[in-house]
Amino acid sequence: MPVQPSFTTAPGRVVAVVLPASMLSDRDVQRQLASGLTTTFVLVARQREGNARGAARIEIRFDPWDEVWLVRRMGIDGREDKQRIATREALEKWWSAAVPVFSANSAHVALNVTLTVLPFSSAEGEDARRWIAADQGSPLVAALIGTTLDAKPIRSWRWQTEVDFK
Amino acid sequence: MSRLSLAAFVVVSIAFSALAQEAAPTRFFIEKIEVRNAKRVSPQIVIAESLLREGADYSEDDLRAASARLRRLPFLVSADFALEKGTERGRYLLAINIVETKPFFYYIDARPTLIDDSRNVIDYDIDPIEESKDAALGFRWFVGGRGVVHVGMTSRRDRQTFTTDYSAWAVGYTRYDLFGTRAFATLNLRLPFDSPAEGLISPQLVAGVPLTANQTLTFDYEDTFFRRDKITLMNTEFNRQDAERLISLAWTYNSTNQPFVPTRGTIVRVSPLRSMRDRSSVHFIHPIPGPGPDAYTEHTNGYGLDFTALRYWELSELNSVSAGVLAGWGSVDDRQNPAVFTHIKYRPAYQIVRAGWSRNLWRDESKAGDSRVEFDARLVKRQRNVRDGEVAFGVTPNKESSIQTSVSWVRRSLWGTLRLGVGYAWGY
C-alpha cells in the first residue's frame, strides 16, 4: 500500500507535511533506525512551475545505552526541535507532527515533494564538503545536494500535491 | 520575492546549522569490530580496509567514510554498519554486515566500436574504458587472515601511446595491513599472451598506502618481458629481446559508491609515469640478395603524466549522470643503434572530455548488484609534437580529433561486472 503523507497549511503561506508513522516501520528504514547510527530524512519540496524550493530535515538516532531516541527536526521556518524520546509510541507521535517544508508566494502552489532516507547523519565528510565548496561555493547547494553526494539513500518517496491558501 | 528570500535564508540556515552541529559531532568509542556474514572474505582484511581500529573513537562521518571505502572493494558488494552495546557504558561494538562477491570474478568490458571511415580517419585504438585499466577474469582465495591469492587473466591498457597494451595470464598474492599500517602490496607474476611476442614470466609489484578513507597513494612497478630468444639467419645467431619497465606513482581521490559502475561521487587521479623499453633484434637494411641481416638495439625512454577527474551525480533513484576530463602528456626519446632513422624525440598528448548518463533497470535497490543501461559520449583529441625524426612516423597525422559514443548494458552481480555494448566513432 503506497505511503501517502498529508499536506497542511500554516500561517504565512507555509506548506507543512504530516508523515505517516507507518514509514518508520518500512523494512529498510526500520533496519537503519535499529543500527544505533543516525537515520536522516531529507524532505525537499520543489514548485512545479518555477524554481522555488524548500527543505526540511529530520534526524533520528537510537542510543542503545540509554534506550532513548535522540531526534532532531528542522523545517523551512528555521525552528529546531531537539528531543530525547523514551518510547516508540512517543516517537511515532513526534514523527507525525506537521513539518514546515515550503514557503509559498502565491495563493495556490503545486509541489513535487521527495523524501530521501539516508544512513548516518547528514553532515558531509570533510573531503566531500571541500569538493562541494570548491565547486558550488554555496551552503544552500551543500544542504540540498551535498546530503546525497556521499551517502547511499536507503529509501526514497516522491509525491505531488497542490495547496490553496485561504 | 521576499518569501523566496526568506525560504532561501532558512535553507541556508539549515545548512549552517548542520555545519555548526558538526563542530562537535557525537563520537563513539569502538571497543570491538565484528564482521558478519563473512564466508570467504577474511574479516581481518575488511577491518584493515575500513581503516578503523578497535579502541578508538569515531564520528559518524568517519564511519560513513569507512562504509563507503568498503563498498569500493572489488570483493564486497555492500557493507552496512550498526552500533551495539559494548562491555561498559559508552563503549560500542561496531557490527559490519557484508555481502561478498563470489570467489570467481570477472570484469569484462566488451564494447566494439564502429568507426565511420567516410569522415576523417581515426588512427589509434578506440578505448571507451575510462577507469579500470585492467580487465580481469579469475579466482580469488583468502589465505592466512590478511592475504589474497588470485589467478586469472588480466589486460593492461592505458591511454599513453608509448606504453604497450597487452593481456596476460597472472598469478599473484596481495597482503593487506602490512606491518599493521593499513598499507597493502601485491606481487604478480604475469605471462603476456596478447603482446608483441609470446612473452615470458614478468613480475609486477603494486604497493599502496591509504592516506585517508578517500585518498590512496599507489606505486606500481612492472617489468614485462615480451621476448628473449635467439634466431639464426644465414648461419648467424642473433639475440632478440623485447622488455618494458614501467614505474608509476598515483595519487587517487575516490569518493564513488562502487568500484566498477559508480553512480555517485568523484574520482581524481594524478599519475606520473616512467617507461623504459629495450629491444634488440635483427633487420635487413641492404638489398636482397646482399650482405645479410644486421643486429640492432633500440632503447626508448618515456616520461608521462596522466590526469583523470570524473564526477558522478545521482539525479534520482534510477538516473545518474557523469562528466569528466582525462588528459595526459608525455615525452619520448627513442634511440637505435645503429640508427636507421635519426634519433626520434616526440611529445605525445591527449585530452578527453566525456559525459555519460546511466539508468538503473531495477527499480528496487538490490544488495546483489544492479543492472543499468549507459550512454557515453567523448570528445577525444590527440597530438604528437615531433622534435626529431619526423620521417619515422610516415604519414600518420600529428593531430587527431574524434567524437566517440557508446551505448551499453552493464550487469554487476556477485560474480562480477559484465558490460556489453557498441560504440560509434568518427574523426573530424
Chai-1 contact restraints between the chains, C-beta under 6 A:
chainA,res_idxA,chainB,res_idxB,connection_type,confidence,min_distance_angstrom,max_distance_angstrom,comment,restraint_id
A,S35,B,A82,contact,1.0,0.0,6.0,A-B,restraint_1
A,G36,B,A82,contact,1.0,0.0,6.0,A-B,restraint_2
A,G36,B,L83,contact,1.0,0.0,6.0,A-B,restraint_3
A,L37,B,L83,contact,1.0,0.0,6.0,A-B,restraint_4
A,T38,B,E60,contact,1.0,0.0,6.0,A-B,restraint_5
A,A52,B,L4,contact,1.0,0.0,6.0,A-B,restraint_6
A,G54,B,A7,contact,1.0,0.0,6.0,A-B,restraint_7
A,A55,B,V11,contact,1.0,0.0,6.0,A-B,restraint_8
A,P64,B,K85,contact,1.0,0.0,6.0,A-B,restraint_9
A,W65,B,R89,contact,1.0,0.0,6.0,A-B,restraint_10
A,M74,B,I14,contact,1.0,0.0,6.0,A-B,restraint_11
A,I76,B,A7,contact,1.0,0.0,6.0,A-B,restraint_12
A,I76,B,V10,contact,1.0,0.0,6.0,A-B,restraint_13
A,G78,B,V10,contact,1.0,0.0,6.0,A-B,restraint_14
A,G78,B,S13,contact,1.0,0.0,6.0,A-B,restraint_15
A,S103,B,R3,contact,1.0,0.0,6.0,A-B,restraint_16
A,S103,B,A7,contact,1.0,0.0,6.0,A-B,restraint_17
A,N105,B,R3,contact,1.0,0.0,6.0,A-B,restraint_18
A,N105,B,L4,contact,1.0,0.0,6.0,A-B,restraint_19
A,F120,B,E60,contact,1.0,0.0,6.0,A-B,restraint_20
A,F120,B,R64,contact,1.0,0.0,6.0,A-B,restraint_21
A,S121,B,E60,contact,1.0,0.0,6.0,A-B,restraint_22
A,S122,B,A18,contact,1.0,0.0,6.0,A-B,restraint_23
A,A123,B,A18,contact,1.0,0.0,6.0,A-B,restraint_24
A,A123,B,E22,contact,1.0,0.0,6.0,A-B,restraint_25
A,G125,B,D61,contact,1.0,0.0,6.0,A-B,restraint_26
A,G125,B,A65,contact,1.0,0.0,6.0,A-B,restraint_27
A,D127,B,N214,contact,1.0,0.0,6.0,A-B,restraint_28
A,A128,B,S255,contact,1.0,0.0,6.0,A-B,restraint_29
A,W131,B,T266,contact,1.0,0.0,6.0,A-B,restraint_30
A,P139,B,V12,contact,1.0,0.0,6.0,A-B,restraint_31
A,P139,B,A15,contact,1.0,0.0,6.0,A-B,restraint_32
A,P139,B,F16,contact,1.0,0.0,6.0,A-B,restraint_33
A,L140,B,V11,contact,1.0,0.0,6.0,A-B,restraint_34
A,L140,B,V12,contact,1.0,0.0,6.0,A-B,restraint_35
A,A142,B,A15,contact,1.0,0.0,6.0,A-B,restraint_36
A,A143,B,V11,contact,1.0,0.0,6.0,A-B,restraint_37
A,A143,B,I14,contact,1.0,0.0,6.0,A-B,restraint_38
A,A143,B,A15,contact,1.0,0.0,6.0,A-B,restraint_39
A,K152,B,N257,contact,1.0,0.0,6.0,A-B,restraint_40
A,S156,B,E317,contact,1.0,0.0,6.0,A-B,restraint_41
